[in-house]
Amino acid sequence: MRGLTRTRLGLLAVAFVLVIGVMEVLALKLGSMDFTVPSSGHPAVAENPGGN
C-alpha cells in the first residue's frame, strides 16, 4: 500500500467540501430562527454594580 492515491485524495477533498457546505447551510438555517427567551422582568444590567 503506497498511502493515499490521487483518486482517494480527490474523493476525500470532495467529501470535505460537501461536509463544510452542509454545515454552512445548517448554520444559516439555525441563525435565521427566532428563539423566544422568557424574561423575568428584571433588567439584564445591574443598576448598582458596586452593590451600594
C-alpha positions in Angstrom: 0.0 0.0 0.0 1.5 3.3 -1.1 -0.6 5.6 1.0 -3.2 7.9 -0.5 -3.7 7.7 -4.2 -4.7 10.7 -6.2 -8.2 9.3 -6.6 -8.7 8.7 -2.9 -7.3 12.1 -2.1 -9.7 13.7 -4.6 -12.7 11.9 -3.1 -11.6 13.0 0.4 -11.4 16.6 -0.7 -14.9 16.5 -2.3 -16.3 14.9 0.8 -14.7 17.5 3.0 -16.1 20.3 0.8 -19.6 18.7 0.9 -19.5 18.4 4.7 -18.5 22.0 5.1 -21.2 23.1 2.7 -23.9 21.2 4.7 -22.6 22.7 7.9 -22.9 26.2 6.4 -26.4 25.6 5.3 -27.4 24.3 8.7 -25.8 27.3 10.4 -27.7 29.7 8.1 -31.0 28.0 8.9 -30.3 28.0 12.6 -29.3 31.6 12.5 -32.5 32.7 10.8 -34.7 31.1 13.5 -36.2 33.2 16.3 -35.9 31.8 19.7 -38.1 33.5 22.3 -36.5 33.7 25.7 -38.9 34.2 28.6 -37.8 37.3 30.5 -38.3 37.6 34.2 -38.9 41.4 34.1 -35.5 42.2 35.6 -33.0 44.3 33.5 -30.0 42.5 32.2 -27.7 45.2 33.6 -27.5 45.8 37.3 -28.3 49.4 38.3 -25.8 49.4 41.1 -22.8 47.4 40.0 -20.9 48.3 43.2 -23.5 46.8 45.4 -24.2 50.1 47.3 
